[in-house]
Amino acid sequence: MKATRSDAAGFAEVHEAYFSRVDPDAVRAWKRHSEMTVNVVVPVGHVRFVVAVDDETFQEFDLGPEHDYGRLTIEPGIWFGFKGGAEGGLVLNLANILHRPEEADGAELEHFDYIW
């Protein structure tokens, strides 16, 4: 299983790599980074990522070994959230900057009209 390559399209330099466990059916939304480019891979389980194109339009990406095993890049300024599949999942974020809580905004689940 390969997470990514340094010459992959859209890939940014990695300054920090960290894992997040996502429990089954758990929703973590909404988040928006002001500086960080998020590069996520799901090596274990299944996680659905939802990216808000605008207040009413969303793109869904199902990641995991049994789904689309690839890297999802989310640019700064984009709202996103994710939900663990039936057995949960493990998310690897290959971030282009060191994690700093103050560079990210959060919003309540009801902020967007999306049905998880």
C-alpha positions as a printed Julia matrix, in Angstrom:
116×3 Matrix{Float64}:
   0.0    0.0    0.0
   1.48   3.33  -1.05
   0.22   6.54   0.55
   1.69   8.96  -2.0
   4.8   10.08  -3.86
   6.59  13.4   -3.71
   6.04  13.86  -7.46
   2.28  13.13  -7.33
  -0.01  15.79  -8.78
  -1.22  18.24  -6.15
   1.07  16.89  -3.46
   2.6   19.47  -1.1
   5.73  19.14   1.0
   5.16  17.19   4.25
   6.04  18.85   7.54
   3.96  16.6    9.78
   2.23  13.23   9.43
  -0.34  12.16  11.97
  -3.0    9.5   12.37
  -6.57   9.96  13.6
  -8.81   7.06  14.54
 -12.44   7.5   13.47
 -15.03   5.45  15.34
 -17.87   3.71  13.47
 -20.49   6.21  12.26
 -18.75   9.07  14.11
 -18.97  12.44  12.36
 -16.29  15.11  12.63
 -17.45  18.24  10.88
 -16.92  21.03   9.97
 -13.32  22.22   9.71
 -11.49  24.74   7.53
  -7.75  25.38   7.53
  -6.43  28.84   6.66
  -2.89  27.68   5.79
  -2.67  23.88   5.86
  -3.07  21.76   2.76
  -4.59  18.49   3.99
  -3.49  15.29   2.24
  -5.45  12.35   3.66
  -5.17   8.62   3.1
  -7.25   5.92   4.81
  -5.11   2.76   5.12
  -7.55   0.92   7.41
 -11.35   0.83   7.35
 -13.62   3.26   5.52
 -14.07   7.0    5.96
 -16.33   9.27   3.9
 -14.97  12.79   3.42
 -17.37  15.57   2.47
 -16.11  18.83   0.97
 -18.39  21.86   0.85
 -18.23  23.43  -2.6
 -20.65  26.1   -1.38
 -23.5   26.24   1.16
 -25.65  23.82  -0.85
 -23.24  21.74  -2.95
 -21.01  18.98  -1.62
 -18.52  16.47  -2.98
 -18.22  13.06  -1.31
 -15.09  10.9   -1.3
 -15.13   7.36   0.1
 -11.6    6.38   1.09
 -10.17   3.08   2.31
  -8.56  -0.12   1.03
 -11.93  -1.56  -0.05
 -13.06   1.73  -1.6
 -11.01   4.35  -3.4
  -7.55   3.82  -1.97
  -5.92   7.08  -2.85
  -4.96  10.45  -1.48
  -7.46  13.26  -1.1
  -6.03  16.79  -1.12
  -8.02  19.59   0.5
  -6.68  23.08  -0.1
  -6.73  25.84   2.55
 -10.0   27.75   2.84
 -12.22  24.73   2.06
 -14.77  23.46   4.6
 -14.76  19.68   5.09
 -15.87  16.94   7.42
 -15.75  13.17   7.61
 -17.63  10.16   8.94
 -16.38   6.73   9.92
 -17.79   3.74   8.06
 -19.49   0.75   9.7
 -16.2   -0.44  11.2
 -14.56   2.97  11.56
 -11.25   3.86  10.01
  -7.77   5.25  10.39
  -6.92   8.56   8.69
  -3.36   9.58   7.87
  -2.9   13.3    7.24
   0.29  14.35   5.47
   0.25  18.04   6.32
   2.35  20.7    4.61
   2.75  22.7    7.85
   3.09  21.8   11.52
  -0.26  21.5   13.28
  -1.35  24.76  14.94
  -4.91  24.82  16.33
  -5.27  28.57  15.73
  -4.93  28.22  11.93
  -8.15  26.17  11.67
 -11.79  27.19  12.06
 -14.54  24.9   13.22
 -18.29  25.05  12.71
 -21.24  23.19  14.2
 -22.61  20.17  12.36
 -25.75  22.17  11.44
 -23.68  24.93   9.79
 -24.21  23.24   6.41
 -27.38  21.57   5.17
 -25.77  18.17   4.65
 -27.38  14.93   5.81
 -24.76  12.58   7.18
